[in-house]
Amino acid sequence: MPIIVALGLHPDARAVFEKHGMGCSTCIGASTESIEAGAIMHCVKADEIVAALNRLLPDL
């Protein structure tokens, strides 16, 4: 999933990325980079970011 899509799913998604050292909301790459690619570039575990983002969404 592109980072920009994740940012648009929940208003607190930006804080999740920032907590993991990723300033994605101001990065031009957010429109094309996947969460995994961004995590790799920032030496962060993508699984941790995805888990934190998933916690923002209500149970379906």
Biopython code that builds the backbone (N, CA, C, O; Angstrom):
import numpy as np
from Bio.PDB.StructureBuilder import StructureBuilder

atoms = [
    (1, "MET", "N", (0.849, -1.171, 0.000)),
    (1, "MET", "CA", (0.000, 0.000, 0.000)),
    (1, "MET", "C", (0.898, 1.238, 0.000)),
    (1, "MET", "O", (1.842, 1.312, 0.787)),
    (2, "PRO", "N", (0.619, 2.205, -0.865)),
    (2, "PRO", "CA", (1.390, 3.451, -0.830)),
    (2, "PRO", "C", (1.189, 4.181, 0.502)),
    (2, "PRO", "O", (0.102, 4.152, 1.079)),
    (3, "ILE", "N", (2.220, 4.813, 0.965)),
    (3, "ILE", "CA", (2.168, 5.534, 2.234)),
    (3, "ILE", "C", (1.059, 6.580, 2.214)),
    (3, "ILE", "O", (0.358, 6.756, 3.210)),
    (4, "ILE", "N", (0.895, 7.271, 1.098)),
    (4, "ILE", "CA", (-0.114, 8.325, 1.006)),
    (4, "ILE", "C", (-1.520, 7.773, 1.243)),
    (4, "ILE", "O", (-2.366, 8.460, 1.816)),
    (5, "VAL", "N", (-1.771, 6.548, 0.811)),
    (5, "VAL", "CA", (-3.078, 5.921, 1.038)),
    (5, "VAL", "C", (-3.265, 5.652, 2.530)),
    (5, "VAL", "O", (-4.327, 5.928, 3.088)),
    (6, "ALA", "N", (-2.232, 5.115, 3.169)),
    (6, "ALA", "CA", (-2.305, 4.852, 4.611)),
    (6, "ALA", "C", (-2.539, 6.147, 5.385)),
    (6, "ALA", "O", (-3.308, 6.168, 6.347)),
    (7, "LEU", "N", (-1.882, 7.219, 4.970)),
    (7, "LEU", "CA", (-2.062, 8.504, 5.643)),
    (7, "LEU", "C", (-3.497, 9.008, 5.522)),
    (7, "LEU", "O", (-3.993, 9.695, 6.416)),
    (8, "GLY", "N", (-4.155, 8.673, 4.433)),
    (8, "GLY", "CA", (-5.520, 9.126, 4.217)),
    (8, "GLY", "C", (-6.583, 8.294, 4.911)),
    (8, "GLY", "O", (-7.744, 8.699, 4.967)),
    (9, "LEU", "N", (-6.206, 7.140, 5.438)),
    (9, "LEU", "CA", (-7.194, 6.257, 6.060)),
    (9, "LEU", "C", (-7.594, 6.670, 7.474)),
    (9, "LEU", "O", (-8.700, 6.363, 7.920)),
    (10, "HIS", "N", (-6.708, 7.360, 8.174)),
    (10, "HIS", "CA", (-7.003, 7.740, 9.563)),
    (10, "HIS", "C", (-6.185, 8.981, 9.910)),
    (10, "HIS", "O", (-5.017, 9.070, 9.530)),
    (11, "PRO", "N", (-6.771, 9.935, 10.620)),
    (11, "PRO", "CA", (-6.037, 11.157, 10.951)),
    (11, "PRO", "C", (-4.809, 10.930, 11.842)),
    (11, "PRO", "O", (-3.897, 11.757, 11.847)),
    (12, "ASP", "N", (-4.774, 9.837, 12.585)),
    (12, "ASP", "CA", (-3.629, 9.567, 13.459)),
    (12, "ASP", "C", (-2.526, 8.760, 12.775)),
    (12, "ASP", "O", (-1.511, 8.457, 13.403)),
    (13, "ALA", "N", (-2.703, 8.412, 11.517)),
    (13, "ALA", "CA", (-1.678, 7.640, 10.806)),
    (13, "ALA", "C", (-0.370, 8.419, 10.727)),
    (13, "ALA", "O", (0.710, 7.836, 10.817)),
    (14, "ARG", "N", (-0.467, 9.715, 10.561)),
    (14, "ARG", "CA", (0.738, 10.553, 10.493)),
    (14, "ARG", "C", (1.586, 10.374, 11.754)),
    (14, "ARG", "O", (2.808, 10.252, 11.675)),
    (15, "ALA", "N", (0.934, 10.361, 12.907)),
    (15, "ALA", "CA", (1.649, 10.202, 14.176)),
    (15, "ALA", "C", (2.335, 8.844, 14.263)),
    (15, "ALA", "O", (3.416, 8.734, 14.842)),
    (16, "VAL", "N", (1.722, 7.816, 13.697)),
    (16, "VAL", "CA", (2.329, 6.479, 13.700)),
    (16, "VAL", "C", (3.641, 6.513, 12.921)),
    (16, "VAL", "O", (4.663, 6.020, 13.398)),
    (17, "PHE", "N", (3.612, 7.090, 11.734)),
    (17, "PHE", "CA", (4.835, 7.173, 10.939)),
    (17, "PHE", "C", (5.893, 8.017, 11.650)),
    (17, "PHE", "O", (7.066, 7.646, 11.680)),
    (18, "GLU", "N", (5.485, 9.141, 12.217)),
    (18, "GLU", "CA", (6.435, 10.008, 12.913)),
    (18, "GLU", "C", (7.039, 9.317, 14.128)),
    (18, "GLU", "O", (8.225, 9.491, 14.409)),
    (19, "LYS", "N", (6.247, 8.540, 14.847)),
    (19, "LYS", "CA", (6.744, 7.808, 16.019)),
    (19, "LYS", "C", (7.867, 6.851, 15.629)),
    (19, "LYS", "O", (8.770, 6.582, 16.421)),
    (20, "HIS", "N", (7.798, 6.344, 14.406)),
    (20, "HIS", "CA", (8.812, 5.417, 13.919)),
    (20, "HIS", "C", (9.915, 6.124, 13.132)),
    (20, "HIS", "O", (10.683, 5.475, 12.421)),
    (21, "GLY", "N", (9.997, 7.444, 13.257)),
    (21, "GLY", "CA", (11.070, 8.202, 12.623)),
    (21, "GLY", "C", (10.875, 8.458, 11.143)),
    (21, "GLY", "O", (11.832, 8.747, 10.424)),
    (22, "MET", "N", (9.641, 8.353, 10.690)),
    (22, "MET", "CA", (9.350, 8.546, 9.270)),
    (22, "MET", "C", (8.458, 9.778, 9.106)),
    (22, "MET", "O", (7.290, 9.758, 9.495)),
    (23, "GLY", "N", (9.005, 10.841, 8.535)),
    (23, "GLY", "CA", (8.233, 12.057, 8.298)),
    (23, "GLY", "C", (7.489, 11.997, 6.982)),
    (23, "GLY", "O", (7.623, 12.888, 6.142)),
    (24, "CYS", "N", (6.719, 10.964, 6.805)),
    (24, "CYS", "CA", (6.093, 10.657, 5.512)),
    (24, "CYS", "C", (5.114, 11.703, 5.020)),
    (24, "CYS", "O", (4.937, 11.854, 3.811)),
    (25, "SER", "N", (4.484, 12.419, 5.910)),
    (25, "SER", "CA", (3.467, 13.368, 5.462)),
    (25, "SER", "C", (4.078, 14.540, 4.705)),
    (25, "SER", "O", (3.372, 15.243, 3.982)),
    (26, "THR", "N", (5.371, 14.757, 4.860)),
    (26, "THR", "CA", (6.036, 15.853, 4.156)),
    (26, "THR", "C", (6.986, 15.363, 3.074)),
    (26, "THR", "O", (7.684, 16.163, 2.452)),
    (27, "CYS", "N", (7.018, 14.074, 2.848)),
    (27, "CYS", "CA", (7.956, 13.487, 1.880)),
    (27, "CYS", "C", (7.283, 13.307, 0.519)),
    (27, "CYS", "O", (6.161, 12.808, 0.435)),
    (28, "ILE", "N", (7.965, 13.709, -0.526)),
    (28, "ILE", "CA", (7.426, 13.557, -1.876)),
    (28, "ILE", "C", (7.289, 12.081, -2.255)),
    (28, "ILE", "O", (6.451, 11.734, -3.087)),
    (29, "GLY", "N", (8.092, 11.223, -1.663)),
    (29, "GLY", "CA", (8.038, 9.796, -1.965)),
    (29, "GLY", "C", (6.803, 9.100, -1.427)),
    (29, "GLY", "O", (6.508, 7.973, -1.822)),
    (30, "ALA", "N", (6.078, 9.754, -0.530)),
    (30, "ALA", "CA", (4.897, 9.131, 0.082)),
    (30, "ALA", "C", (3.837, 8.766, -0.945)),
    (30, "ALA", "O", (3.039, 7.856, -0.720)),
    (31, "SER", "N", (3.825, 9.464, -2.060)),
    (31, "SER", "CA", (2.801, 9.177, -3.068)),
    (31, "SER", "C", (3.117, 7.936, -3.890)),
    (31, "SER", "O", (2.228, 7.366, -4.522)),
    (32, "THR", "N", (4.372, 7.515, -3.887)),
    (32, "THR", "CA", (4.752, 6.351, -4.694)),
    (32, "THR", "C", (5.348, 5.208, -3.891)),
    (32, "THR", "O", (5.305, 4.060, -4.332)),
    (33, "GLU", "N", (5.898, 5.496, -2.733)),
    (33, "GLU", "CA", (6.566, 4.468, -1.932)),
    (33, "GLU", "C", (5.561, 3.654, -1.127)),
    (33, "GLU", "O", (4.578, 4.187, -0.613)),
    (34, "SER", "N", (5.823, 2.367, -1.028)),
    (34, "SER", "CA", (5.009, 1.511, -0.167)),
    (34, "SER", "C", (5.469, 1.677, 1.282)),
    (34, "SER", "O", (6.547, 2.207, 1.550)),
    (35, "ILE", "N", (4.641, 1.220, 2.194)),
    (35, "ILE", "CA", (5.016, 1.256, 3.604)),
    (35, "ILE", "C", (6.296, 0.459, 3.807)),
    (35, "ILE", "O", (7.193, 0.890, 4.531)),
    (36, "GLU", "N", (6.382, -0.697, 3.173)),
    (36, "GLU", "CA", (7.571, -1.539, 3.314)),
    (36, "GLU", "C", (8.815, -0.837, 2.787)),
    (36, "GLU", "O", (9.853, -0.847, 3.448)),
    (37, "ALA", "N", (8.728, -0.230, 1.610)),
    (37, "ALA", "CA", (9.891, 0.453, 1.031)),
    (37, "ALA", "C", (10.324, 1.621, 1.910)),
    (37, "ALA", "O", (11.518, 1.835, 2.119)),
    (38, "GLY", "N", (9.363, 2.370, 2.420)),
    (38, "GLY", "CA", (9.690, 3.481, 3.308)),
    (38, "GLY", "C", (10.338, 3.005, 4.592)),
    (38, "GLY", "O", (11.280, 3.622, 5.087)),
    (39, "ALA", "N", (9.832, 1.910, 5.127)),
    (39, "ALA", "CA", (10.403, 1.352, 6.351)),
    (39, "ALA", "C", (11.847, 0.920, 6.126)),
    (39, "ALA", "O", (12.717, 1.180, 6.957)),
    (40, "ILE", "N", (12.096, 0.264, 5.005)),
    (40, "ILE", "CA", (13.457, -0.176, 4.692)),
    (40, "ILE", "C", (14.389, 1.024, 4.590)),
    (40, "ILE", "O", (15.504, 0.992, 5.111)),
    (41, "MET", "N", (13.938, 2.078, 3.925)),
    (41, "MET", "CA", (14.765, 3.280, 3.764)),
    (41, "MET", "C", (15.098, 3.928, 5.100)),
    (41, "MET", "O", (16.143, 4.563, 5.243)),
    (42, "HIS", "N", (14.210, 3.769, 6.078)),
    (42, "HIS", "CA", (14.410, 4.391, 7.387)),
    (42, "HIS", "C", (14.877, 3.388, 8.440)),
    (42, "HIS", "O", (14.911, 3.702, 9.630)),
    (43, "CYS", "N", (15.237, 2.180, 8.000)),
    (43, "CYS", "CA", (15.732, 1.130, 8.905)),
    (43, "CYS", "C", (14.733, 0.836, 10.032)),
    (43, "CYS", "O", (15.104, 0.716, 11.200)),
    (44, "VAL", "N", (13.473, 0.726, 9.650)),
    (44, "VAL", "CA", (12.391, 0.445, 10.587)),
    (44, "VAL", "C", (11.724, -0.852, 10.150)),
    (44, "VAL", "O", (11.671, -1.154, 8.958)),
    (45, "LYS", "N", (11.219, -1.614, 11.103)),
    (45, "LYS", "CA", (10.511, -2.850, 10.770)),
    (45, "LYS", "C", (9.111, -2.515, 10.265)),
    (45, "LYS", "O", (8.299, -1.940, 10.990)),
    (46, "ALA", "N", (8.842, -2.878, 9.029)),
    (46, "ALA", "CA", (7.540, -2.591, 8.418)),
    (46, "ALA", "C", (6.405, -3.233, 9.203)),
    (46, "ALA", "O", (5.325, -2.652, 9.316)),
    (47, "ASP", "N", (6.637, -4.421, 9.745)),
    (47, "ASP", "CA", (5.594, -5.117, 10.508)),
    (47, "ASP", "C", (5.121, -4.292, 11.706)),
    (47, "ASP", "O", (3.938, -4.301, 12.046)),
    (48, "GLU", "N", (6.055, -3.579, 12.342)),
    (48, "GLU", "CA", (5.691, -2.765, 13.500)),
    (48, "GLU", "C", (4.810, -1.588, 13.089)),
    (48, "GLU", "O", (3.851, -1.248, 13.782)),
    (49, "ILE", "N", (5.142, -0.973, 11.960)),
    (49, "ILE", "CA", (4.346, 0.155, 11.473)),
    (49, "ILE", "C", (2.957, -0.320, 11.065)),
    (49, "ILE", "O", (1.953, 0.300, 11.419)),
    (50, "VAL", "N", (2.903, -1.411, 10.327)),
    (50, "VAL", "CA", (1.618, -1.941, 9.873)),
    (50, "VAL", "C", (0.750, -2.325, 11.067)),
    (50, "VAL", "O", (-0.451, -2.059, 11.068)),
    (51, "ALA", "N", (1.345, -2.946, 12.078)),
    (51, "ALA", "CA", (0.580, -3.326, 13.271)),
    (51, "ALA", "C", (0.016, -2.087, 13.965)),
    (51, "ALA", "O", (-1.139, -2.085, 14.392)),
    (52, "ALA", "N", (0.823, -1.044, 14.077)),
    (52, "ALA", "CA", (0.360, 0.191, 14.714)),
    (52, "ALA", "C", (-0.745, 0.852, 13.894)),
    (52, "ALA", "O", (-1.712, 1.368, 14.456)),
    (53, "LEU", "N", (-0.608, 0.838, 12.576)),
    (53, "LEU", "CA", (-1.650, 1.399, 11.713)),
    (53, "LEU", "C", (-2.937, 0.591, 11.828)),
    (53, "LEU", "O", (-4.029, 1.157, 11.867)),
    (54, "ASN", "N", (-2.810, -0.722, 11.881)),
    (54, "ASN", "CA", (-3.993, -1.583, 12.001)),
    (54, "ASN", "C", (-4.748, -1.333, 13.301)),
    (54, "ASN", "O", (-5.973, -1.455, 13.346)),
    (55, "ARG", "N", (-4.018, -0.982, 14.358)),
    (55, "ARG", "CA", (-4.672, -0.701, 15.641)),
    (55, "ARG", "C", (-5.538, 0.564, 15.580)),
    (55, "ARG", "O", (-6.422, 0.754, 16.415)),
    (56, "LEU", "N", (-5.284, 1.419, 14.600)),
    (56, "LEU", "CA", (-6.095, 2.630, 14.451)),
    (56, "LEU", "C", (-7.480, 2.337, 13.891)),
    (56, "LEU", "O", (-8.425, 3.092, 14.117)),
    (57, "LEU", "N", (-7.589, 1.242, 13.163)),
    (57, "LEU", "CA", (-8.841, 0.922, 12.483)),
    (57, "LEU", "C", (-9.742, 0.087, 13.384)),
    (57, "LEU", "O", (-9.259, -0.782, 14.109)),
    (58, "PRO", "N", (-11.038, 0.344, 13.343)),
    (58, "PRO", "CA", (-11.955, -0.439, 14.180)),
    (58, "PRO", "C", (-12.034, -1.885, 13.697)),
    (58, "PRO", "O", (-11.825, -2.182, 12.521)),
    (59, "ASP", "N", (-12.337, -2.760, 14.625)),
    (59, "ASP", "CA", (-12.522, -4.171, 14.258)),
    (59, "ASP", "C", (-13.733, -4.302, 13.347)),
    (59, "ASP", "O", (-14.777, -3.697, 13.588)),
    (60, "LEU", "N", (-13.579, -5.088, 12.316)),
    (60, "LEU", "CA", (-14.686, -5.299, 11.373)),
    (60, "LEU", "C", (-15.372, -6.613, 11.650)),
    (60, "LEU", "O", (-16.328, -6.968, 10.962)),
]
sb = StructureBuilder()
sb.init_structure("model")
sb.init_model(0)
sb.init_chain("A")
sb.init_seg("    ")
for serial, (resi, resn, name, xyz) in enumerate(atoms, 1):
    if name == "N":
        sb.init_residue(resn, " ", resi, " ")
    sb.init_atom(name, np.array(xyz, "f"), 0.0, 1.0, " ", f" {name:<3s}", serial, name[0])
structure = sb.get_structure()
